[in-house]
Amino acid sequence: MLRSLAEKLVTPDASEEEAAAFQLRRNLPLDKLEAAIVGDELVWIDCTEPDDDELRWLERVLNLHPAVVNDLRRDDRRPALLVFPEYIFVSLFQARMNKAIVEGSEIHCLIGRTVFVTVRSTGANSIDAAYERAAQNGDYWRRGVNYFLYITLQFVVDSYYPFVDRISNQLNRMEEQAMTDGSKSLKQSVYRVKQQLIALRQMVSPQREVISNVIGEERLSRNAEDRELFRHLYERQLRVYDVIDAQRDLAGNVLDLVQSQENANLSLAVNRLTVLSMIFLPLTFLIGLFGLNFVTTQPEFTIPLRGEIVFLLLVIMAIASATLLIRYFRKKGWL
């Protein structure tokens, strides 16, 4: 799907009549859109899942390099900034969640002298908000295509904050749960969060360099005001990157806490088993000792007691030894 916004550039020092005459035109047919581009009108073209015919049209009208056209068809490149004589190619990533897996939706931007083009998938919905904001505010058109790139970057950077906040809340809940429960399911949840953070970091890290390169590109930062705007975005991207790193550390701490809780539970179980074995040890000794055949043909080895008395003494000794050991272990806090 291809949609467009077009109008002649209204300069900041335009007369009131020219400013009042400003009227944005939406979704022009290709022939009129091409005429607007040739006539140096300011144009924003947004292509969502473009087909081959639309890409060939862009290649012809904007005189795109074949390598750039191939990049527009791909969805596996890193965020990057490439400078060509007639335009600048910028590739960005917007994060989205797909069944607890963080995936990136690519946004390709072409910045010409009076043309701004975004090529994206349907998952990159941050462009919808930026596009509608540009359509509703005529002041943005006075600033040219560089400002279109700025608001696009702004909405892309802002799209990371809900993910970061969501993961932060999850880690806080997991940290509280780890204090009382070191279950296997909790460990799996923490590993899943770590994978999400790694995926976000792989998107944010190169995108941070892209914004830095935008600040240094003269054609995109023509004056101090533009540089200040992009520098502000760079600082916000840095904050996102720092928060992701801090959350990775927190995820590692939660894993250590879960592991410590598991070790503590295992140690407690081993201690209880050891105590139980020590309680039954004298019982086993007594039963084994009196299980021997003491009655022999030699009178000196004969127990001078009746069998029922011996049995009663054996039971009393077993109960007494078990009771004494249980009281001792409870006094020590081992049971």
C-alpha positions in Angstrom: 0.0 0.0 0.0 1.3 3.4 -0.9 0.0 6.7 0.5 1.4 10.2 0.2 1.2 13.7 1.5 2.2 16.5 -0.8 2.3 20.3 -0.9 4.6 23.1 -2.0 7.2 24.0 0.6 6.0 26.9 2.8 9.1 28.7 4.1 9.3 30.3 7.6 9.3 33.8 6.1 6.3 33.2 3.8 3.6 35.8 3.7 0.3 35.3 5.5 -1.5 34.8 2.2 0.9 32.0 1.3 0.5 30.4 4.7 -3.2 30.6 4.5 -3.2 29.0 1.0 -1.3 26.0 2.4 -3.5 22.9 1.9 -2.1 19.4 2.2 -3.0 16.9 -0.5 -3.3 13.3 0.4 -2.9 10.0 -1.5 -2.3 11.4 -4.9 -2.4 9.1 -7.9 1.0 8.1 -9.2 1.1 10.4 -12.1 0.2 13.5 -10.0 2.6 12.3 -7.3 5.4 12.1 -9.8 4.5 15.6 -11.1 4.7 16.9 -7.5 8.1 15.4 -7.1 9.4 16.8 -10.4 7.9 20.2 -9.4 9.9 20.3 -6.2 6.9 20.0 -3.9 7.5 18.7 -0.5 6.3 15.0 -0.4 6.1 12.3 2.2 5.5 8.8 0.6 4.7 6.0 3.0 4.9 2.5 1.6 3.5 -0.4 3.6 4.5 -3.8 2.3 5.2 -2.4 -1.2 4.9 -4.8 -4.2 7.4 -4.9 -7.0 5.6 -2.4 -9.2 5.7 0.2 -6.4 9.4 -0.4 -5.8 10.1 -0.1 -9.5 8.2 3.1 -9.6 10.2 4.5 -6.7 13.4 3.3 -8.3 12.6 5.2 -11.5 11.2 8.4 -10.0 13.9 8.8 -7.3 16.7 7.3 -9.4 17.5 4.8 -6.7 20.7 2.7 -6.7 20.0 -1.1 -7.3 21.6 -1.9 -4.0 19.2 0.4 -2.2 16.2 -1.2 -4.0 17.4 -4.6 -2.8 17.7 -3.3 0.7 14.1 -2.1 0.5 13.0 -5.7 -0.3 15.0 -7.2 2.6 14.0 -7.3 6.2 17.3 -8.6 7.8 19.7 -5.7 7.7 21.0 -3.7 10.7 20.1 -0.1 11.4 22.4 1.9 9.1 22.9 5.3 7.4 24.1 5.4 3.8 24.8 8.6 1.9 24.3 8.9 -1.8 24.6 12.0 -4.0 20.9 12.6 -4.4 19.4 11.1 -1.3 20.3 9.5 2.1 19.2 6.0 3.0 18.4 5.3 6.7 17.4 1.9 8.1 15.7 1.8 11.6 14.1 -0.9 13.8 10.9 -0.7 15.8 10.5 -3.4 18.4 7.3 -5.5 18.7 6.3 -8.5 20.8 5.3 -11.8 19.2 4.4 -14.5 21.7 6.9 -13.3 24.3 9.6 -12.9 21.7 10.9 -9.5 20.8 11.1 -9.0 17.1 12.2 -6.0 15.0 10.1 -4.3 12.3 12.3 -2.6 9.8 11.7 1.0 8.7 13.6 2.2 5.6 13.8 5.9 5.1 14.8 7.8 1.9 15.6 11.4 2.4 15.9 13.5 -0.7 15.9 17.3 -1.2 12.1 17.6 -1.1 11.0 14.0 -0.8 10.8 11.8 2.3 10.0 8.1 1.8 9.3 5.4 4.4 9.2 1.8 3.4 8.0 -0.6 6.1 6.1 -3.6 7.2 2.6 -3.5 8.8 4.2 -4.1 12.2 6.0 -0.8 12.2 2.9 1.2 13.4 5.0 4.0 14.9 5.1 5.5 11.4 1.3 5.8 11.4 1.5 8.2 14.3 4.3 10.2 12.8 2.6 10.4 9.5 -0.7 11.6 10.9 1.1 14.2 13.1 2.8 15.6 10.0 -0.6 15.6 8.2 -2.2 17.6 11.0 0.5 20.2 11.5 1.4 22.6 8.8 4.4 23.9 10.8 6.2 20.7 10.2 6.2 21.4 6.5 8.0 24.7 7.0 11.0 22.7 8.4 11.3 20.4 5.4 12.2 16.7 5.1 14.7 16.8 7.9 11.9 17.4 10.4 10.0 14.4 8.9 13.1 12.3 9.7 13.1 13.7 13.2 9.5 12.9 14.1 10.0 9.4 12.5 13.0 8.8 14.8 11.1 10.3 17.7 8.2 7.8 17.4 10.6 4.9 16.8 12.6 5.8 19.9 9.5 6.2 22.0 8.3 2.8 20.9 11.0 1.2 23.1 9.8 2.7 26.3 6.7 0.5 26.8 8.9 -2.6 26.3 11.5 -1.4 28.8 8.8 -0.5 31.4 7.1 -3.8 30.9 10.3 -5.8 31.3 11.2 -3.7 34.4 7.9 -4.5 36.1 8.3 -8.2 35.3 11.8 -8.3 36.8 10.6 -6.6 39.9 7.9 -9.1 40.4 10.3 -12.0 39.7 12.8 -10.6 42.2 10.1 -10.6 44.9 9.0 -14.1 43.9 12.5 -15.4 44.0 12.8 -14.5 47.7 10.3 -17.2 48.5 10.1 -19.4 45.4 13.1 -20.8 43.4 11.0 -22.9 41.1 12.0 -24.0 37.7 9.2 -22.1 36.0 10.6 -18.8 37.5 14.0 -19.5 36.2 12.6 -20.1 32.7 10.7 -16.8 32.9 13.9 -15.0 33.8 15.8 -16.6 30.9 13.0 -15.5 28.6 13.3 -11.9 29.8 17.0 -12.0 29.3 16.5 -13.1 25.7 14.1 -10.2 25.2 16.6 -7.7 26.6 19.3 -9.1 24.3 17.1 -8.7 21.3 16.3 -5.1 22.3 20.0 -4.3 22.9 20.8 -5.7 19.4 18.3 -3.2 17.9 19.1 -0.2 20.1 22.9 -0.4 20.0 23.4 0.1 16.2 20.4 2.5 16.1 22.2 4.7 18.6 25.1 5.0 16.1 22.7 5.8 13.3 21.4 8.8 15.3 24.9 9.9 16.1 25.7 9.8 12.3 22.6 11.8 11.6 23.9 14.5 13.9 27.2 14.6 12.0 25.6 14.5 8.5 25.6 18.1 7.2 22.7 17.5 4.8 20.5 16.3 7.7 21.7 18.7 10.4 21.9 21.9 8.5 21.7 24.3 11.4 22.1 24.3 15.2 18.3 23.8 15.8 18.3 20.5 13.7 21.4 19.3 15.5 19.9 20.0 18.9 16.7 18.1 18.0 18.7 15.0 16.8 21.0 15.3 19.8 18.0 15.2 22.1 16.9 11.9 20.4 20.4 10.5 20.7 20.3 11.2 24.5 16.9 9.5 24.8 18.2 6.5 22.9 21.2 6.4 25.2 18.9 6.3 28.2 17.0 3.4 26.7 20.3 1.6 26.1 21.4 2.3 29.7 18.1 1.0 31.1 18.4 -2.2 29.0 21.9 -2.8 30.4 20.7 -2.1 34.0 17.8 -4.6 33.5 20.2 -7.2 32.1 22.2 -6.9 35.4 19.0 -7.1 37.4 18.0 -10.2 35.4 21.4 -11.8 36.3 20.9 -10.9 39.9 17.4 -12.5 39.9 18.9 -15.7 38.4 21.6 -15.7 41.1 18.8 -15.2 43.7 16.8 -18.1 42.2 19.9 -20.3 42.2 20.7 -19.4 45.8 17.1 -20.2 46.8 17.4 -23.6 45.1 20.6 -24.3 46.8 19.1 -23.3 50.2 16.1 -25.6 49.6 18.4 -28.4 48.6 20.6 -27.9 51.7 17.5 -27.8 53.9 16.3 -31.1 52.4 19.7 -32.7 52.9 19.9 -31.5 56.5 16.5 -33.0 57.3 17.4 -36.3 55.7 20.6 -36.3 57.7 18.7 -35.6 60.9 16.3 -38.4 60.2 19.1 -40.8 59.5 20.8 -39.9 62.7 17.5 -40.5 64.6 17.1 -44.0 63.1 20.8 -44.9 63.5 20.6 -46.0 67.2 17.3 -47.8 66.5 19.0 -49.7 63.8 21.9 -50.5 66.1 19.7 -51.8 68.9 17.5 -53.9 66.7 20.6 -55.3 64.9 22.3 -56.0 68.2 19.4 -57.8 69.9 18.7 -59.6 66.6 21.8 -61.8 67.2 21.4 -65.2 68.7 22.6 -64.9 72.3 21.1 -68.1 73.5 23.7 -70.8 73.0 24.6 -74.2 74.5 27.0 -72.4 76.8 25.2 -71.0 79.9 27.5 -68.0 80.2 26.2 -66.5 76.9 22.5 -66.9 77.7 20.5 -63.7 78.5 19.1 -64.2 82.0 15.8 -62.6 81.1 12.6 -63.8 79.6 11.9 -63.0 76.0 9.0 -60.7 76.6 11.1 -58.6 79.1 13.9 -58.3 76.5 11.4 -57.2 73.9 9.9 -54.6 76.3 13.4 -53.2 77.2 14.3 -53.0 73.5 11.2 -51.0 72.7 11.8 -48.6 75.7 15.4 -48.1 74.7 14.5 -47.3 71.1 11.8 -44.8 72.1 14.1 -43.2 74.6 17.0 -42.8 72.2 14.7 -41.4 69.5 13.1 -39.0 71.9 16.4 -37.7 73.2 17.8 -37.2 69.7 14.7 -35.4 68.6 14.8 -33.0 71.6 18.5 -32.4 71.0 18.1 -31.6 67.3 15.2 -29.2 68.0 17.2 -27.5 70.7 20.0 -26.9 68.1 17.4 -25.8 65.5 18.3 -28.6 63.1 14.8 -30.0 63.1 
